[in-house]
Amino acid sequence: MSRYTITVTRTASRDTDPNAIIGYDRPLQTFFLQAFPDAEGEDLELWLGTDFREFESLSQLRTAAIARRFDFIPLASGILHKLLDDHAREAHHPISDSIIEDVLERTSAR
């Protein structure tokens, strides 16, 4: 299982969690995202990717996050490459991913 610290944003309020976790879970064959723990650090407001093959691409994970009014783009290119490498190395069937287009669009717009 890989785990990388990123920033997740609540799209409505623009609040951020700079200590959110994104990664790839090999046994579950899914990308996952965890953000916004409660005061005790026990419960998470956002926890995606807990079921087998729930999010086989980062694009699917992002779509689910956006549906819940969260986002994790822009994603540092180093973390993006590590996640894609983790997936390519650990997934039983690698899948292409269009989130690279999202990152490139955001980066080139600056």
C-alpha positions as CSV (number, residue, x, y, z in Angstrom):
1,M,0.0,0.0,0.0
2,S,1.3,3.4,-0.9
3,R,0.4,6.6,1.1
4,Y,1.3,10.2,0.1
5,T,0.4,13.4,1.9
6,I,-1.6,15.9,-0.3
7,T,-3.9,18.8,0.2
8,V,-7.7,18.2,-0.3
9,T,-10.0,21.2,-0.6
10,R,-13.7,21.5,0.2
11,T,-15.0,23.0,-3.0
12,A,-17.8,25.1,-1.4
13,S,-15.9,26.7,1.4
14,R,-12.3,26.4,0.0
15,D,-11.2,24.9,3.4
16,T,-8.2,22.7,3.0
17,D,-6.7,19.7,4.7
18,P,-3.0,19.8,4.0
19,N,-2.4,16.5,5.6
20,A,-4.8,14.4,3.5
21,I,-3.7,11.0,2.4
22,I,-3.9,9.5,-1.1
23,G,-2.6,6.2,-2.2
24,Y,-3.0,2.8,-3.8
25,D,-4.2,-0.3,-1.8
26,R,-2.9,-3.4,-3.6
27,P,-5.0,-6.0,-1.7
28,L,-8.2,-4.0,-2.5
29,Q,-6.9,-3.0,-6.0
30,T,-8.1,0.6,-5.5
31,F,-6.9,4.1,-5.1
32,F,-8.0,5.7,-1.9
33,L,-8.4,9.2,-0.4
34,Q,-8.6,10.2,3.3
35,A,-9.2,13.8,4.5
36,F,-10.6,16.0,7.2
37,P,-10.3,14.0,10.4
38,D,-12.5,15.0,13.3
39,A,-11.0,16.7,16.5
40,E,-10.1,13.3,18.0
41,G,-8.6,12.0,14.7
42,E,-10.9,9.0,14.8
43,D,-13.4,9.6,12.1
44,L,-12.8,11.1,8.6
45,E,-15.2,13.4,6.8
46,L,-13.9,12.0,3.5
47,W,-12.7,8.3,3.1
48,L,-12.9,6.9,-0.4
49,G,-11.6,3.6,-1.7
50,T,-12.6,1.1,0.9
51,D,-14.1,-1.5,-1.3
52,F,-12.5,-4.0,-3.7
53,R,-11.7,-2.3,-7.1
54,E,-13.8,0.7,-6.1
55,F,-11.6,3.2,-7.8
56,E,-9.4,1.6,-10.4
57,S,-8.2,5.0,-11.8
58,L,-7.4,8.3,-10.3
59,S,-10.0,9.9,-12.5
60,Q,-12.7,7.7,-10.9
61,L,-11.4,8.7,-7.4
62,R,-11.5,12.4,-8.4
63,T,-15.0,12.2,-9.8
64,A,-16.2,10.6,-6.5
65,A,-14.4,13.3,-4.5
66,I,-16.0,16.1,-6.6
67,A,-19.4,14.5,-6.2
68,R,-18.9,14.9,-2.4
69,R,-17.7,18.5,-2.8
70,F,-14.0,17.9,-2.4
71,D,-11.1,18.0,-4.8
72,F,-7.4,17.1,-4.8
73,I,-6.2,18.9,-8.0
74,P,-3.7,20.4,-8.4
75,L,-1.7,17.3,-7.5
76,A,2.1,17.6,-7.4
77,S,3.5,15.9,-10.5
78,G,5.9,13.9,-8.3
79,I,3.1,12.4,-6.3
80,L,1.1,11.8,-9.5
81,H,4.0,9.8,-11.0
82,K,4.5,7.8,-7.9
83,L,0.8,6.9,-7.7
84,L,0.8,5.9,-11.4
85,D,4.0,3.8,-10.8
86,D,2.4,2.2,-7.8
87,H,-0.7,1.3,-9.8
88,A,1.3,0.0,-12.8
89,R,3.5,-2.1,-10.5
90,E,0.8,-3.4,-8.2
91,A,-2.4,-3.6,-10.1
92,H,-3.5,-6.9,-11.6
93,H,-4.5,-5.2,-14.8
94,P,-3.1,-1.7,-15.4
95,I,-5.5,0.9,-16.7
96,S,-4.7,4.2,-18.4
97,D,-5.6,7.3,-16.6
98,S,-6.9,10.7,-17.8
99,I,-6.1,12.6,-14.6
100,I,-2.8,13.4,-16.2
101,E,-4.7,15.6,-18.6
102,D,-6.3,17.5,-15.6
103,V,-2.8,18.1,-14.1
104,L,-1.4,19.2,-17.4
105,E,-4.3,21.6,-18.0
106,R,-3.9,23.2,-14.5
107,T,-0.2,23.4,-14.8
108,S,-0.2,25.0,-18.3
109,A,-2.9,27.5,-17.3
110,R,-0.5,29.1,-14.8
